[in-house]
Amino acid sequence: MTIIRKKIWPEIFQRVLDGKKKYEVRLADFDIQEGDTLVLEEWNPETKSYTGRSLEKKAKSVVRFNVAKFNSIEDIKKYGHWLIELE
């Protein structure tokens, strides 16, 4: 199992910490597999520094996709995307 460290902004970090956010969307510019540990390190974009808080989450499911395959670049720029967590 691999340990992967990634920056995360304070408002998003807090939602993960509180258990309100149970997904992560990232640019697929690194390798990750189910069972790997994602270490999320809180990063303050205003001060451009780490806050010292971090948390570890295990990758339960990993799906790689290319949104441009499903929508035109123009529509992606115009509308963006929803990420919807289902129960």
ABEGO torsion letter per residue (X at the ends): XBBBBBBBBAAAAAAAAAGABABBBBBBABBBBBGBBBBBBBBBAAAGBBAGBBBBBBBABBBBBBAAAABBAAAAAAAEBBBBBBX
